[in-house]
Amino acid sequence: MGVWPRPLPLVTPTPIGHAPRVTRCLHRRFFLSPYSCCGRCGRPRRTMADQDKAALIAETRRRFEAEYLPDKSDKYDSRDVERLQQDDKWVENYLIWRHDVVDDTLKMIDESFQWRKEYTVNDLSESVLPKWLFESGALFLHGYDKEGYKLFWFKVKLHVRDQKQQLDKKKLVAFWLEHYAKRDHGKPLTVVFDMAETGISHIDLDFVRFIVNCFTDYYPNFLTKIVIFEMPWIMNAAFKIVKGWLGPDAISMLKFTNKSDVQEYISGEYLPPHMGGTDSFKYSYPPLVDDDFQTPLCENGPITSEDEHESKEEIDTDTKEPGDLNEEQNLNQKKMNSVEQISKSEENDKTEFKPKNAKKALTTFKGPLLHISPAEELYFGSKETGEKKCLIVLTNVTKNVVAFKVRTTAPEKYRVKPSNSSCEPGTSLDIIVSLHGGFSASLQDRFLIMAAEMDQSSGSGVPELAQFWKEVPRTKVMEHRLRCHVIESSKPSTLTLKENALNIPAKTNEDLHMQLTHLLQINKRLQEQIDRCLWFQQLSVVLSSLSVTIVAFCFYLAYSQRS
């Protein structure tokens, strides 16, 4: 299948006083309002003003509460109603999927809420569904397409039609979609129907229709495209019906591919060998497939033989305890408190500095245990710009020690320092992520930060941390994911010209910037210590004043009794 030709702009001028005209898009969405763009149509990108967006969200909530909630409250899950009132992004996705038409948006919310309660979506978990469903490997999340969207795989040859099992299979679809929606905050998916080695016995139109309906009716703005690999000719008639379900304006979302052209949409590193790729991934359960996050390279290079032996022992332990989804870290990283961080940073002042991209950590994810900055993306440079380091700042917002570890989908590419340690209450800790060797970052790379509170009696050495991660319940582990962003050009051209004119190496200014960032971090920590000292000083003054007052009062009482 060839690449779609670039369509002409479809923007239609809107008369003054009329509502904006809804336009069609041949790519990701069925329709597009002039406020949005799929990014590939050639139409100018226009964004809805924040106040207009907020007004539509408020109107949707108000009308839903007034027109739907009184009569149908028993048909909704109260958790969904509460989320609707709190999650602006969720409401916005409903509006986008229904072209900012509030009436249609309300109907979709009503239908999806009733469906969510019928399928008990909020309560679906591994323990609720039959284990054999996960073991079959017919449905799972793994890898990313070329645009960085997660792949939702449906291995059609592993699906067997059985009406008695149909409800459980549909709940499995809902489980995966809800699992991913909550984890990645509703970022869209790409669905892959792998139809290699399938025949007419595998056709189950009812199940396929359910999957399509999940994206068109229940999970708004959640689908980018459907990649169909090697569909047998005998199934052409069946997929004409599927096209009818999607509608004429969404036909372009279907990508019929074979071994020769599937890499137009998915790179070979995430395609199995039978699809012409190099991905050696083989589905197995347990544990639940989770982006294949693995232990990154240790801070001083590849894992040593001693660490490798320890890693093998931990892997054996994980095999004996299949419920444990966390691979243990192999780094000999000592416990770091705020004082140790200051001394360590001073010792390394001449040799190691914070990366230049520390200035990009402007957003913060505020979790229950840790605040993590940046909130969503790590910025790396391309091979040309050469930016190979990023900074992650963790801040412990609890009253207890918090253990953390960092995992990545590309462990051969990155060094993480520290990747397995703990953070004292009320302190901040810096993690440096650097590219290893000649590798470059890609949009498909992900990082997972896991954190859990430790008891005060627990130690924080390597053996204690390893044992802690084996025993801590998954429900008590906070997880946050970061994706990579590649910057094509990180330097203004004028700066480059000036450096060349003065014959000064480009790295000099980078080093100065890193030194400045390093000094600012030290200054921040010293300021925190000074603030604590001032607080103790003020407390001492108050206590001294109180003592003097009490002594004076005692002298006054003694003098009064004598007189």
KAKA-V946258 format. One record per backbone hydrogen bond with DSSP energy under -1.0 kcal/mol. NH is the residue of the N-H (numbers start at 1). CO is the residue of the C=O. If there is no record, write none. Layout:
[[NH/CO] [NH/CO]]
//
This chain:
[[18/15] [23/32] [32/23] [36/33] [53/49] [54/50] [55/51] [56/52] [57/53] [58/54] [59/55] [60/56] [61/57] [62/58] [63/59] [64/60] [65/61] [66/62] [67/63] [68/64] [69/64] [72/68] [73/69] [75/72] [80/77] [81/77] [82/78] [83/79] [84/80] [85/81] [87/83] [91/87] [92/88] [93/89] [94/90] [95/91] [96/92] [97/93] [98/94] [99/96] [100/95] [101/98] [105/101] [106/102] [107/103] [108/104] [109/105] [110/106] [111/107] [112/108] [113/109] [114/110] [115/111] [116/112] [117/113] [118/114] [119/115] [120/117] [121/116] [123/120] [124/121] [129/125] [135/131] [136/132] [140/153] [142/151] [145/149] [146/265] [148/145] [151/143] [152/190] [153/140] [154/192] [155/138] [156/154] [156/194] [158/155] [159/156] [165/162] [169/165] [170/166] [171/167] [172/168] [173/169] [174/170] [175/171] [176/172] [177/173] [178/174] [179/175] [180/176] [181/177] [182/178] [183/179] [184/180] [186/181] [187/184] [189/222] [190/150] [191/225] [192/152] [193/227] [194/154] [195/193] [195/229] [198/195] [202/199] [203/200] [208/204] [209/205] [210/206] [211/207] [212/208] [213/209] [214/210] [215/211] [216/212] [217/213] [218/213] [219/214] [224/189] [226/253] [227/191] [228/255] [229/193] [230/257] [235/232] [236/233] [239/235] [240/236] [241/237] [242/238] [243/239] [244/240] [245/241] [246/242] [247/243] [250/247] [253/250] [254/251] [255/226] [257/228] [262/258] [264/261] [265/262] [266/262] [270/267] [271/268] [275/272] [276/273] [277/272] [278/268] [279/271] [293/290] [294/408] [297/414] [301/298] [308/304] [309/305] [310/306] [311/307] [312/308] [313/309] [314/310] [315/311] [316/312] [317/313] [318/314] [319/315] [320/316] [321/317] [324/321] [333/331] [341/337] [342/338] [343/339] [344/340] [345/341] [346/342] [347/343] [348/344] [349/346] [352/348] [358/355] [359/356] [360/357] [361/358] [362/360] [365/372] [367/365] [367/370] [371/395] [372/365] [373/393] [378/483] [380/485] [381/387] [382/487] [386/382] [390/433] [392/431] [393/373] [394/429] [395/371] [396/427] [397/369] [402/423] [403/452] [404/421] [405/450] [406/419] [407/448] [408/294] [409/446] [413/410] [415/434] [416/297] [417/432] [421/404] [423/402] [427/424] [429/394] [431/392] [432/417] [433/390] [434/415] [435/388] [436/413] [439/436] [445/442] [447/482] [448/407] [449/480] [450/405] [451/478] [452/403] [454/401] [458/455] [465/461] [466/462] [467/463] [468/464] [469/465] [470/466] [471/467] [472/468] [476/473] [477/474] [478/451] [480/449] [482/447] [483/376] [484/445] [485/378] [487/380] [496/492] [497/493] [498/494] [499/495] [500/496] [501/497] [502/498] [504/499] [508/505] [510/506] [511/507] [512/508] [513/509] [514/510] [515/511] [516/512] [517/513] [518/514] [519/515] [520/516] [521/517] [522/518] [523/519] [524/520] [525/521] [526/522] [527/523] [528/524] [529/525] [530/526] [531/527] [532/528] [533/529] [534/530] [535/531] [536/532] [537/533] [538/534] [539/535] [540/536] [541/537] [542/538] [543/539] [544/540] [545/541] [546/542] [547/543] [548/544] [549/545] [550/546] [551/547] [552/548] [553/549] [554/550] [555/551] [556/552] [557/553] [558/554] [559/555] [560/556] [561/557] [562/558] [563/559]]
//
